[in-house]
Amino acid sequence: MKEDLLDIVCCPLDKHDLELDATEREDGEIVTGTLTCTECGETYPIEDGIPNLLPPDMRDEAPA
């Protein structure tokens, strides 16, 4: 995920800004980390460079 993406993404629950906590970067991109809503505090994982912005109740379901 490119850090510039933070300019256009927001919390899917309340539409507030997200704060980045990158744990691994590679070639200028964020590979792993979390995005945390500045208002409600919900966290969204970044895995393999892809932010998972699904609401928490949808995120934990296994694909059918």
Backbone as JSON Lines, residues from 0, in Angstrom:
{"i":0,"aa":"M","n":[0.85,-1.17,0.0],"ca":[0.0,0.0,0.0],"c":[0.89,1.23,0.0]}
{"i":1,"aa":"K","n":[0.57,2.17,-0.83],"ca":[1.3,3.44,-0.84],"c":[0.73,4.35,0.25]}
{"i":2,"aa":"E","n":[1.62,5.08,0.9],"ca":[1.19,5.95,1.99],"c":[0.26,7.06,1.49]}
{"i":3,"aa":"D","n":[0.36,7.43,0.22],"ca":[-0.52,8.45,-0.36],"c":[-1.99,8.03,-0.3]}
{"i":4,"aa":"L","n":[-2.25,6.74,-0.2],"ca":[-3.62,6.23,-0.15],"c":[-4.37,6.78,1.07]}
{"i":5,"aa":"L","n":[-3.64,7.14,2.11],"ca":[-4.28,7.69,3.33],"c":[-5.04,8.98,3.03]}
{"i":6,"aa":"D","n":[-4.69,9.67,1.94],"ca":[-5.39,10.9,1.58],"c":[-6.81,10.63,1.1]}
{"i":7,"aa":"I","n":[-7.11,9.4,0.66],"ca":[-8.43,9.13,0.09],"c":[-9.24,8.08,0.84]}
{"i":8,"aa":"V","n":[-8.61,7.29,1.73],"ca":[-9.36,6.28,2.47],"c":[-9.82,6.84,3.82]}
{"i":9,"aa":"C","n":[-10.91,6.27,4.32],"ca":[-11.42,6.68,5.63],"c":[-12.03,5.46,6.31]}
{"i":10,"aa":"C","n":[-12.36,5.6,7.57],"ca":[-12.99,4.53,8.33],"c":[-14.34,4.2,7.69]}
{"i":11,"aa":"P","n":[-14.59,2.92,7.35],"ca":[-15.87,2.57,6.73],"c":[-17.05,2.68,7.7]}
{"i":12,"aa":"L","n":[-16.79,2.73,8.99],"ca":[-17.87,2.81,9.96],"c":[-18.37,4.23,10.19]}
{"i":13,"aa":"D","n":[-17.43,5.19,10.34],"ca":[-17.86,6.56,10.66],"c":[-17.25,7.64,9.76]}
{"i":14,"aa":"K","n":[-16.51,7.21,8.76],"ca":[-15.94,8.11,7.73],"c":[-14.9,9.1,8.25]}
{"i":15,"aa":"H","n":[-14.27,8.81,9.4],"ca":[-13.21,9.67,9.92],"c":[-11.85,9.21,9.39]}
{"i":16,"aa":"D","n":[-10.82,10.01,9.64],"ca":[-9.48,9.72,9.16],"c":[-8.9,8.47,9.81]}
{"i":17,"aa":"L","n":[-7.94,7.87,9.1],"ca":[-7.24,6.7,9.61],"c":[-5.79,7.06,9.88]}
{"i":18,"aa":"E","n":[-5.24,6.52,10.96],"ca":[-3.86,6.76,11.35],"c":[-3.05,5.51,11.05]}
{"i":19,"aa":"L","n":[-1.91,5.67,10.4],"ca":[-1.08,4.55,9.98],"c":[-0.07,4.16,11.04]}
{"i":20,"aa":"D","n":[0.07,2.86,11.26],"ca":[1.14,2.29,12.07],"c":[1.77,1.18,11.22]}
{"i":21,"aa":"A","n":[2.83,1.54,10.49],"ca":[3.48,0.6,9.57],"c":[4.51,-0.22,10.34]}
{"i":22,"aa":"T","n":[4.44,-1.55,10.21],"ca":[5.42,-2.41,10.86],"c":[6.48,-2.91,9.88]}
{"i":23,"aa":"E","n":[6.15,-2.9,8.58],"ca":[7.13,-3.33,7.58],"c":[6.93,-2.53,6.3]}
{"i":24,"aa":"R","n":[8.04,-1.99,5.79],"ca":[8.02,-1.23,4.52],"c":[9.01,-1.88,3.57]}
{"i":25,"aa":"E","n":[8.67,-1.82,2.29],"ca":[9.55,-2.38,1.27],"c":[9.4,-1.56,0.0]}
{"i":26,"aa":"D","n":[10.5,-1.05,-0.52],"ca":[10.5,-0.24,-1.74],"c":[9.52,0.93,-1.67]}
{"i":27,"aa":"G","n":[9.43,1.59,-0.51],"ca":[8.59,2.75,-0.35],"c":[7.11,2.45,-0.14]}
{"i":28,"aa":"E","n":[6.76,1.2,-0.03],"ca":[5.36,0.83,0.2],"c":[5.22,0.12,1.55]}
{"i":29,"aa":"I","n":[4.03,0.25,2.14],"ca":[3.75,-0.4,3.42],"c":[3.31,-1.83,3.13]}
{"i":30,"aa":"V","n":[4.02,-2.81,3.7],"ca":[3.71,-4.21,3.48],"c":[2.8,-4.74,4.58]}
{"i":31,"aa":"T","n":[3.11,-4.42,5.84],"ca":[2.26,-4.84,6.96],"c":[2.12,-3.68,7.94]}
{"i":32,"aa":"G","n":[1.03,-3.72,8.68],"ca":[0.77,-2.68,9.68],"c":[-0.71,-2.62,9.99]}
{"i":33,"aa":"T","n":[-1.12,-1.49,10.54],"ca":[-2.53,-1.29,10.85],"c":[-2.93,0.14,10.53]}
{"i":34,"aa":"L","n":[-4.21,0.31,10.26],"ca":[-4.83,1.62,10.13],"c":[-5.83,1.73,11.27]}
{"i":35,"aa":"T","n":[-5.77,2.81,12.03],"ca":[-6.66,3.0,13.18],"c":[-7.48,4.26,12.98]}
{"i":36,"aa":"C","n":[-8.79,4.14,13.21],"ca":[-9.68,5.29,13.09],"c":[-9.38,6.28,14.21]}
{"i":37,"aa":"T","n":[-9.29,7.54,13.85],"ca":[-8.99,8.58,14.84],"c":[-10.2,8.89,15.71]}
{"i":38,"aa":"E","n":[-11.39,8.45,15.32],"ca":[-12.6,8.75,16.08],"c":[-13.07,7.55,16.91]}
{"i":39,"aa":"C","n":[-13.35,6.41,16.25],"ca":[-13.93,5.27,16.97],"c":[-12.87,4.29,17.48]}
{"i":40,"aa":"G","n":[-11.63,4.37,16.99],"ca":[-10.56,3.52,17.47],"c":[-10.5,2.14,16.84]}
{"i":41,"aa":"E","n":[-11.39,1.84,15.89],"ca":[-11.37,0.54,15.22],"c":[-10.07,0.41,14.41]}
{"i":42,"aa":"T","n":[-9.49,-0.78,14.39],"ca":[-8.25,-1.0,13.64],"c":[-8.52,-1.91,12.45]}
{"i":43,"aa":"Y","n":[-7.77,-1.65,11.39],"ca":[-7.87,-2.39,10.14],"c":[-6.47,-2.86,9.76]}
{"i":44,"aa":"P","n":[-6.3,-4.16,9.51],"ca":[-4.97,-4.68,9.22],"c":[-4.53,-4.38,7.79]}
{"i":45,"aa":"I","n":[-3.21,-4.27,7.62],"ca":[-2.6,-4.21,6.29],"c":[-1.75,-5.47,6.19]}
{"i":46,"aa":"E","n":[-2.06,-6.33,5.24],"ca":[-1.31,-7.58,5.05],"c":[-0.93,-7.7,3.59]}
{"i":47,"aa":"D","n":[0.33,-8.01,3.34],"ca":[0.85,-8.14,1.97],"c":[0.58,-6.88,1.15]}
{"i":48,"aa":"G","n":[0.61,-5.72,1.8],"ca":[0.43,-4.45,1.12],"c":[-1.02,-4.08,0.84]}
{"i":49,"aa":"I","n":[-1.97,-4.87,1.34],"ca":[-3.39,-4.63,1.06],"c":[-4.13,-4.3,2.35]}
{"i":50,"aa":"P","n":[-4.71,-3.09,2.44],"ca":[-5.49,-2.76,3.64],"c":[-6.85,-3.46,3.59]}
{"i":51,"aa":"N","n":[-7.24,-4.07,4.7],"ca":[-8.53,-4.75,4.8],"c":[-9.48,-3.79,5.51]}
{"i":52,"aa":"L","n":[-10.3,-3.09,4.73],"ca":[-11.19,-2.07,5.28],"c":[-12.62,-2.58,5.45]}
{"i":53,"aa":"L","n":[-12.77,-3.89,5.54],"ca":[-14.1,-4.44,5.84],"c":[-14.44,-4.16,7.29]}
{"i":54,"aa":"P","n":[-15.71,-3.91,7.59],"ca":[-16.12,-3.76,8.99],"c":[-15.78,-5.02,9.77]}
{"i":55,"aa":"P","n":[-15.51,-4.91,11.07],"ca":[-15.05,-6.05,11.88],"c":[-15.95,-7.29,11.8]}
{"i":56,"aa":"D","n":[-17.26,-7.1,11.75],"ca":[-18.15,-8.26,11.72],"c":[-18.07,-9.02,10.39]}
{"i":57,"aa":"M","n":[-17.64,-8.38,9.33],"ca":[-17.49,-9.05,8.04],"c":[-16.1,-9.59,7.83]}
{"i":58,"aa":"R","n":[-15.12,-9.04,8.53],"ca":[-13.71,-9.38,8.33],"c":[-13.38,-10.78,8.81]}
{"i":59,"aa":"D","n":[-14.0,-11.24,9.89],"ca":[-13.62,-12.52,10.5],"c":[-14.3,-13.73,9.85]}
{"i":60,"aa":"E","n":[-15.23,-13.49,8.95],"ca":[-15.91,-14.61,8.32],"c":[-14.99,-15.29,7.31]}
{"i":61,"aa":"A","n":[-15.04,-16.61,7.3],"ca":[-14.25,-17.38,6.34],"c":[-15.0,-17.39,5.01]}
{"i":62,"aa":"P","n":[-14.27,-17.32,3.89],"ca":[-14.94,-17.35,2.59],"c":[-15.61,-18.7,2.37]}
{"i":63,"aa":"A","n":[-16.74,-18.68,1.68],"ca":[-17.5,-19.92,1.44],"c":[-16.93,-20.7,0.29]}
